[in-house]
Each structure stands twice: as structure tokens, then as C-alpha cells.
Amino acid sequence: MSNLDVRPSAVACGGREDVPGGPVHEVLPPRRVPLGESTFVRRLLPSLGRRMVGAWCFVDHYGPDDIADQPGMQVPPHPHIGLQTVSWLHDGEVLHRDSLGSLQTVRSRELGLMTAGRAIAHSEESPRDHPRVLHGAQLWVALPDAHRRTDPAFEHHGDLPVVTGPGFSGTVILGEFDGAASPGTVFTPIVGADIALADGADVRLPVEPDFEYAALTMSGVTEVDGVRAEPGSMVYLGCGRRELRLRADGASGLVLLGGEPFAEKLVMWWNFVARSGEEIRRAREDWTSGDGFGVVHGYDGPPIPAPPLPDVPLKPRGRVR
């Protein structure tokens, strides 16, 4: 998925100096952002108060939207470097195409994982004959320096491990959770888990004390470590826990994101994650000239042009504003 802001600002993030050493509770308010012609998303990361959670550097939540008489998601071909994209649906279908020649429909509770590495382009759209409801999250993972120029790749995993306990079930999207490991390729210690809670559930989930965590509420209302979280909101939790308490009044669902704090400092602009403003500039020039990213075949429409660079220098800084 693309950041379709026509005037995107540069976001400097990474480094461990601003990671809380212990548990915290920060409610990150969403920002409403248009995505294509008919879809709006709630952007949770990067936010005014927090830029990363482990290696997770971008979080959009969209829906549930009734798209029965609409085109639904329509994101034309666009470029990425230095990151992985994670497509995660609760309802609906998304058709992925990329410059490697991949063509894959991603459905509810299936993992669509694209590793951009040195350069890739892709598009995402609701199929012509699509389900009535579209609801999901788009997530980016920053690649560490040792792997950020790796060859691009796309993976689709339709059968993910599920852990269960009294009042909950958890699908392991990426990384490891409660002894189960996702088949998705990872390059840094990380976890993403989709948690479904039954009405009245009061559970304690095992978490890693050295990881920082955040909870994105997908549906229903969940009390996350005592903080009431409405749908489309995210609670940043910091580090230092060995368990996380969740309570649900009515059935609810959330995505738990976590990971070892990302030590490297980054510059994120538009759809690029890099280490310097010069690297961002070169990537933009390559996309504009048609070099390096390849061609996405089959999408009915032109690629997204790169927006203008901001006037201020793009420099890597810390994790919070």
C-alpha cells in the first residue's frame, strides 16, 4: 500500500534513546488520510507522538467499509525501498501485482508479505467482483541495514499458525508469539499477532520484556492493560512487561505489534525508508526516470508520480517528535 499524500513530510525515526525502559500507556490518535479514489484510512504510525514500534514503522487501519457499489481499494503502481509491506485483512480481498510478476489475491486472515529490499513497485486493488465489506490494516516493517538492499520478494501464506486459550485465539502474522512462529520471512526480532477476544474475556498474554509493544484495535472495544481502546485506535505500551492483560466487553479484535527497539536511525519519506536524504533523492529520481523499480503489468491505469521533495534537508533523527 502507498502513502498517497501529495505533499508527504519526511519522518525521521529509529534509535533507542527515546524508547521507554518500562511500561507506559500512550493512546495514539489516528489521522484520516485518503487512499485512492474511494477509500480513506486511519494512519496510526508515524504519528505526532510516536514513530516506530520495534521495526514497525507504518500502520494504516481501514474499514469496515461497504464497497458493494464502489470500486473499493484502487492503489496504482508505486515504488518502495528499504522495507517490508504486510497486508492484513479482516474482511474483503485485495489483488496484489508487482514488478516481479507476482499476481495474488490476498483474503481475510492470509498474509501478503512483500520485501522491497533495494527496489520494487506494486499495485493493490479490490478485484472487479469483490466482497461487500473491506476491512484491514496495512503495515510496514523497516529493514535493518544489513538487509535493506536485499533482492525484492513477495510471499503469500494462506495457512498461518493459531494459538488458543480461554476466551481468545491468536493468529501469528509475523515473527513468534506464544511458542508459534509465522512462516513469513523476518529480518529483525519482531511479532505481529491478530487477537480475537470472546465476549467477557479477561486474558493475560505472554510478551517479551525486551520488546516494545502497541495494540491496534480492529473491532469492538478492548481494555488494553487498563486502557479503553476504541476501534481504529492504537495504544503504545513501551517495554518491560512479561504479560499483557486484555479485557473485552463484547467480542473484539486487535493486532498486537511488537519487537526489539530498532537501533538504527532512519529517514522515511513517501514510500521510501532510507538512511539519508541523498538516498531518498536518488530513489525518487530513479522512479521518475523509470530506472531500477521494474514495471507492474496488468493494472488499468498509470503509476503514481513521485511528489516533490520538501525544501528542508532530510536527516535521520530519533524515534519521537
C-alpha positions as CSV (number, residue, x, y, z in Angstrom):
1,M,0.0,0.0,0.0
2,S,1.2,3.5,-0.7
3,N,1.4,6.7,1.2
4,L,-0.7,8.8,-1.2
5,D,-0.1,12.2,0.5
6,V,0.6,14.6,-2.3
7,R,2.9,16.6,-0.1
8,P,4.4,14.0,2.3
9,S,6.6,15.2,5.0
10,A,9.9,13.5,5.9
11,V,9.8,11.4,9.1
12,A,13.0,10.8,11.0
13,C,12.9,7.8,13.2
14,G,14.9,5.0,14.8
15,G,17.4,4.9,17.6
16,R,16.8,3.6,21.1
17,E,17.3,6.6,23.2
18,D,13.6,7.5,23.2
19,V,12.3,4.0,23.9
20,P,10.8,3.8,27.4
21,G,12.6,1.4,29.7
22,G,9.3,0.3,31.3
23,P,5.6,0.0,30.7
24,V,3.7,3.1,29.5
25,H,0.3,3.9,28.1
26,E,0.1,6.2,25.2
27,V,-3.1,6.4,23.1
28,L,-2.1,7.3,19.5
29,P,-4.9,9.2,17.8
30,P,-5.5,8.3,14.1
31,R,-5.2,10.7,11.2
32,R,-7.7,10.4,8.4
33,V,-5.9,10.0,5.0
34,P,-7.3,9.4,1.5
35,L,-6.2,6.2,-0.2
36,G,-7.0,6.3,-3.9
37,E,-10.4,7.3,-5.2
38,S,-12.9,5.9,-2.7
39,T,-11.1,4.7,0.4
40,F,-10.0,6.5,3.5
41,V,-7.6,5.1,6.1
42,R,-6.7,5.9,9.7
43,R,-3.0,6.5,10.0
44,L,-1.6,5.5,13.4
45,L,2.2,5.3,12.6
46,P,4.1,7.5,12.2
47,S,2.2,9.9,14.5
48,L,2.8,13.1,16.3
49,G,3.9,11.3,19.4
50,R,5.4,8.0,18.2
51,R,7.2,6.9,15.0
52,M,8.1,3.3,15.5
53,V,7.2,0.1,17.5
54,G,10.2,-2.2,17.2
55,A,10.8,-2.3,13.4
56,W,7.1,-1.5,12.6
57,C,7.3,2.0,11.1
58,F,3.9,2.5,9.4
59,V,0.4,1.5,10.4
60,D,-2.9,2.2,8.5
61,H,-6.3,0.9,9.5
62,Y,-9.2,1.0,7.1
63,G,-12.8,0.0,7.2
64,P,-15.1,-1.8,7.7
65,D,-16.4,-0.1,4.6
66,D,-19.4,-1.2,2.5
67,I,-17.9,-1.2,-1.1
68,A,-20.7,-3.2,-2.7
69,D,-21.4,-0.5,-5.3
70,Q,-17.9,1.1,-5.2
71,P,-14.5,0.2,-6.8
72,G,-13.0,-0.2,-3.3
73,M,-9.3,-0.1,-2.9
74,Q,-7.5,1.3,-6.0
75,V,-3.8,2.0,-5.4
76,P,-1.9,2.3,-8.7
77,P,1.7,1.1,-9.2
78,H,4.1,2.9,-6.8
79,P,7.7,2.2,-5.5
80,H,9.2,1.0,-2.3
81,I,12.8,0.7,-0.9
82,G,14.1,-0.5,2.4
83,L,11.0,-2.0,3.9
84,Q,8.6,-4.9,4.0
85,T,4.8,-4.4,3.5
86,V,2.3,-6.6,5.4
87,S,-1.2,-6.8,4.0
88,W,-3.7,-8.0,6.7
89,L,-7.5,-8.3,6.1
90,H,-10.4,-9.0,8.5
91,D,-12.9,-8.7,5.6
92,G,-12.6,-8.5,1.8
93,E,-10.0,-9.2,-0.8
94,V,-7.0,-7.3,-2.3
95,L,-5.4,-8.2,-5.6
96,H,-1.6,-7.7,-5.4
97,R,0.6,-7.1,-8.5
98,D,4.3,-6.3,-8.5
99,S,7.2,-5.7,-10.8
100,L,8.5,-9.3,-10.1
101,G,5.4,-10.6,-12.0
102,S,3.5,-11.6,-8.8
103,L,-0.3,-11.8,-9.1
104,Q,-2.0,-12.8,-5.9
105,T,-5.4,-12.3,-4.3
106,V,-5.0,-11.9,-0.6
107,R,-8.0,-12.8,1.5
108,S,-9.1,-12.5,5.1
109,R,-6.5,-13.8,7.7
110,E,-4.0,-14.5,4.9
111,L,-0.5,-12.9,4.9
112,G,0.6,-10.9,1.9
113,L,4.3,-10.1,2.6
114,M,6.4,-8.0,0.2
115,T,10.1,-7.4,0.8
116,A,11.0,-4.3,-1.1
117,G,14.8,-4.5,-0.4
118,R,16.7,-2.5,-2.9
119,A,13.7,-1.6,-5.1
120,I,10.2,-2.9,-6.1
121,A,7.0,-1.5,-7.4
122,H,3.5,-2.8,-6.8
123,S,-0.2,-2.1,-7.0
124,E,-3.2,-3.1,-4.8
125,E,-6.8,-3.1,-5.8
126,S,-10.1,-4.7,-4.9
127,P,-10.9,-7.3,-7.5
128,R,-13.6,-6.4,-10.0
129,D,-16.0,-8.9,-8.3
130,H,-15.3,-8.2,-4.7
131,P,-16.9,-8.9,-1.3
132,R,-19.2,-6.3,0.1
133,V,-17.0,-5.3,3.1
134,L,-13.4,-4.2,3.1
135,H,-11.6,-4.1,6.5
136,G,-8.0,-4.4,7.3
137,A,-4.6,-3.0,8.1
138,Q,-1.5,-2.1,6.1
139,L,1.8,-2.3,8.0
140,W,5.4,-1.6,7.1
141,V,8.5,-3.1,8.7
142,A,11.8,-1.2,8.4
143,L,14.7,-3.4,7.1
144,P,17.9,-3.3,9.1
145,D,21.0,-2.0,7.3
146,A,22.4,-5.5,6.6
147,H,19.3,-6.5,4.7
148,R,17.8,-3.3,3.2
149,R,19.4,-3.8,-0.2
150,T,18.4,-7.5,-0.4
151,D,16.6,-8.7,-3.6
152,P,12.9,-7.9,-3.6
153,A,10.5,-10.8,-3.0
154,F,6.8,-11.5,-2.4
155,E,5.3,-14.2,-0.2
156,H,1.7,-15.3,0.3
157,H,0.8,-17.5,3.2
158,G,-2.7,-18.7,3.5
159,D,-2.3,-21.1,6.4
160,L,-0.9,-19.3,9.5
161,P,-0.4,-20.8,13.0
162,V,-3.1,-20.1,15.6
163,V,-2.7,-20.2,19.3
164,T,-5.7,-20.5,21.6
165,G,-6.6,-20.1,25.3
166,P,-9.7,-19.5,27.4
167,G,-11.5,-16.6,25.8
168,F,-9.1,-15.8,23.0
169,S,-7.4,-17.0,19.8
170,G,-4.3,-15.5,18.2
171,T,-3.2,-15.8,14.6
172,V,0.6,-15.3,14.2
173,I,1.0,-12.8,11.4
174,L,4.8,-12.3,11.6
175,G,7.5,-13.4,14.0
176,E,6.8,-15.6,17.0
177,F,4.0,-15.4,19.6
178,D,3.3,-17.8,22.5
179,G,5.5,-20.6,21.1
180,A,4.2,-20.4,17.5
181,A,6.1,-18.9,14.5
182,S,4.8,-17.4,11.3
183,P,6.2,-18.7,8.0
184,G,6.8,-15.1,6.9
185,T,10.4,-14.0,6.4
186,V,11.7,-11.6,9.0
187,F,15.0,-9.8,9.3
188,T,14.7,-8.4,12.9
189,P,13.2,-9.7,16.2
190,I,9.5,-8.8,15.7
191,V,6.0,-10.0,16.4
192,G,2.6,-9.4,14.8
193,A,-0.4,-11.3,16.1
194,D,-4.1,-10.9,15.4
195,I,-6.0,-11.5,18.7
196,A,-9.7,-12.3,18.8
197,L,-11.4,-12.0,22.2
198,A,-14.7,-13.5,23.2
199,D,-17.4,-11.6,25.0
200,G,-16.3,-11.1,28.6
201,A,-12.8,-12.4,28.0
202,D,-10.2,-11.4,30.6
203,V,-6.8,-12.8,29.5
204,R,-3.1,-12.4,30.1
205,L,-1.0,-12.8,27.1
206,P,2.7,-13.7,27.3
207,V,5.0,-11.0,25.9
208,E,8.8,-10.4,25.8
209,P,10.1,-7.9,28.4
210,D,12.8,-6.7,25.9
211,F,10.3,-5.9,23.2
212,E,8.2,-2.7,22.9
213,Y,4.6,-3.2,22.1
214,A,1.5,-1.5,20.7
215,A,-2.1,-2.7,20.3
216,L,-4.2,-1.7,17.3
217,T,-7.9,-2.2,17.9
218,M,-9.6,-3.6,14.8
219,S,-13.1,-4.2,16.1
220,G,-15.1,-3.9,19.3
221,V,-13.8,-2.3,22.4
222,T,-10.8,-3.8,24.3
223,E,-9.4,-2.8,27.6
224,V,-5.6,-2.9,27.0
225,D,-3.7,-3.1,30.3
226,G,-6.5,-1.0,31.8
227,V,-6.8,1.5,28.9
228,R,-10.1,1.5,26.9
229,A,-9.3,1.2,23.2
230,E,-11.9,2.0,20.6
231,P,-11.9,0.6,17.1
232,G,-9.2,2.3,14.9
233,S,-7.1,3.4,17.9
234,M,-3.7,2.2,18.9
235,V,-2.2,2.0,22.4
236,Y,1.6,2.2,22.7
237,L,2.7,0.2,25.7
238,G,6.5,0.6,25.9
239,C,8.8,-2.2,27.2
240,G,9.3,-4.2,30.4
241,R,6.2,-6.5,30.6
242,R,6.1,-10.3,30.8
243,E,2.4,-10.4,30.3
244,L,-0.3,-8.2,28.8
245,R,-3.8,-8.1,30.2
246,L,-6.7,-7.7,27.8
247,R,-10.4,-7.5,28.7
248,A,-13.4,-7.4,26.3
249,D,-17.0,-6.3,26.9
250,G,-18.4,-7.9,23.8
251,A,-16.4,-9.7,21.2
252,S,-13.4,-7.7,20.0
253,G,-10.3,-8.0,17.9
254,L,-6.9,-6.3,17.9
255,V,-3.5,-6.6,16.3
256,L,-0.6,-6.8,18.7
257,L,2.6,-5.4,17.3
258,G,6.0,-5.6,19.0
259,G,9.7,-6.0,18.5
260,E,13.1,-5.3,19.8
261,P,13.6,-1.5,19.7
262,F,15.1,-0.5,16.3
263,A,18.6,0.8,16.9
264,E,19.3,2.4,13.6
265,K,18.2,5.9,12.7
266,L,16.1,6.2,9.5
267,V,14.6,8.7,7.1
268,M,11.1,7.8,5.8
269,W,9.6,9.9,3.0
270,W,6.7,8.9,0.8
271,N,7.1,5.2,0.1
272,F,10.8,5.0,0.9
273,V,12.7,4.0,4.1
274,A,16.4,5.1,3.9
275,R,19.3,6.3,5.9
276,S,19.9,9.7,4.3
277,G,18.2,12.4,2.3
278,E,20.5,11.7,-0.6
279,E,19.3,8.1,-0.8
280,I,15.7,9.4,-0.8
281,R,16.6,11.8,-3.6
282,R,18.2,9.1,-5.7
283,A,15.2,6.7,-5.2
284,R,12.8,9.5,-6.3
285,E,14.9,10.2,-9.4
286,D,15.0,6.5,-10.3
287,W,11.2,6.2,-10.0
288,T,10.7,9.3,-12.1
289,S,13.1,8.2,-14.8
290,G,11.8,4.6,-14.9
291,D,15.1,3.1,-13.7
292,G,15.5,0.3,-11.1
293,F,12.0,-0.5,-10.0
294,G,10.7,-2.5,-12.9
295,V,7.2,-2.4,-14.3
296,V,3.9,-3.6,-12.9
297,H,1.9,-5.2,-15.6
298,G,-1.9,-5.6,-15.7
299,Y,-3.0,-2.6,-13.7
300,D,-5.5,-0.5,-15.6
301,G,-4.0,2.9,-15.1
302,P,-0.8,4.9,-14.9
303,P,1.7,4.6,-12.0
304,I,1.7,7.2,-9.2
305,P,4.1,10.1,-9.9
306,A,6.5,11.0,-7.1
307,P,5.6,14.1,-5.2
308,P,8.0,17.0,-4.9
309,L,10.7,16.7,-2.2
310,P,10.4,19.1,0.8
311,D,12.5,22.2,0.9
312,V,14.1,21.2,4.2
313,P,17.0,18.7,4.3
314,L,16.0,15.1,5.1
315,K,18.0,13.9,8.1
316,P,17.7,10.9,10.4
317,R,16.9,11.7,14.0
318,G,15.2,10.0,16.9
319,R,12.0,8.0,17.3
320,V,9.6,10.6,18.8
321,R,8.9,14.2,17.8
